Amino acid sequence: MNIQIIGTKKCKDTQKATRFFKERGVNFHLMDLNQRPLSPGELDNILLRVAGEDLMDSNSPSYKKRGMAYMTFDLREELLEDPGLMRTPVVRKGKDVTVGYDPEIWESWLKG
């Protein structure tokens, strides 16, 4: 099973996701957005499976600091420019993608 967790090491939900897979002995790759942002192709693949509004974290400090609640913007462009706007963790298994802490779906991946 090939699992990719996209988030930051400081994010509590990303930490819980890594712990979930570690406890079940599942190998995964953690991609820290603070070390390497998503490439345009990676973001496009995620956006094919997840609504952009679900990927944008309107509670993030970056979102609030930039006053984005009152702006019209290109979601893809903003997420590429500032990975701090992304809701994490984004967990990928092949073509399946989840956003946020979602152990029920991950458990179904392990059973399936």
C-alpha positions in Angstrom: 0.0 0.0 0.0 1.4 3.4 -1.0 0.3 6.2 1.2 1.4 9.8 0.9 0.6 12.3 3.7 0.9 16.0 2.7 1.1 18.5 5.6 3.5 20.1 8.0 5.3 18.5 11.0 3.8 21.1 13.3 0.1 20.4 12.3 -1.7 18.4 14.9 -3.9 16.6 12.4 -0.9 15.7 10.3 0.7 14.3 13.4 -2.4 12.2 14.2 -2.5 10.9 10.6 1.2 9.8 10.7 0.5 8.1 14.1 -2.6 6.4 12.6 -0.6 4.7 9.9 2.5 4.0 12.1 0.3 2.2 14.6 -1.1 0.0 11.9 2.3 -0.8 10.4 1.6 1.0 7.1 4.5 2.5 5.3 3.9 6.1 4.2 5.7 9.1 2.8 5.3 12.4 4.6 5.7 15.5 2.4 6.3 18.5 4.6 4.9 21.6 2.9 7.4 23.8 4.8 10.3 22.0 3.1 8.8 21.5 -0.3 5.6 23.0 -1.7 3.3 21.1 -4.0 4.1 21.2 -7.7 1.4 22.5 -10.0 0.9 18.9 -11.3 0.5 17.5 -7.8 -2.0 20.2 -6.9 -3.9 19.5 -10.1 -4.1 15.8 -9.3 -5.5 16.5 -5.9 -8.0 19.1 -7.2 -9.4 16.4 -9.7 -10.6 14.4 -6.6 -11.3 17.1 -4.0 -13.3 20.3 -4.2 -11.0 23.3 -4.0 -13.1 24.8 -1.2 -12.4 21.8 0.9 -8.7 22.2 0.3 -8.6 25.9 1.3 -8.2 26.4 5.1 -10.3 29.5 5.9 -9.1 29.3 9.5 -5.4 29.4 8.7 -3.3 32.4 9.8 -2.3 33.1 6.2 -6.0 33.3 5.1 -6.9 35.7 7.9 -3.7 37.8 7.6 -4.3 38.3 3.9 -7.9 39.1 4.3 -8.9 36.5 1.8 -12.5 36.3 3.1 -13.1 39.6 1.4 -11.2 38.9 -1.9 -11.9 37.3 -5.2 -9.0 35.0 -6.0 -7.8 32.0 -8.1 -7.8 29.2 -5.6 -5.2 27.1 -7.5 -2.8 30.1 -7.9 -3.1 31.0 -4.2 -2.5 27.5 -3.0 0.6 27.2 -5.1 1.9 30.6 -3.9 1.2 30.0 -0.2 1.0 26.3 1.0 0.0 27.7 4.5 -3.5 28.2 3.0 -4.0 24.4 2.5 -6.1 22.4 4.9 -3.9 19.5 6.1 -3.3 16.6 6.1 -4.0 15.7 2.6 -3.7 11.9 2.4 -3.4 10.0 -0.9 -3.7 6.4 -1.7 -3.4 5.9 -5.4 -6.3 8.0 -6.8 -8.1 8.3 -3.5 -7.6 11.5 -1.6 -8.8 12.8 1.8 -8.5 16.2 3.3 -8.2 16.6 7.1 -8.2 13.9 9.8 -10.4 11.1 8.5 -9.6 7.7 10.1 -12.9 6.1 9.0 -11.9 6.4 5.3 -8.3 5.4 6.0 -9.5 2.3 7.8 -11.7 1.3 4.8 -8.6 1.7 2.6 -6.7 -0.8 4.8 -9.6 -3.3 4.7 -10.1 -2.9 1.0 
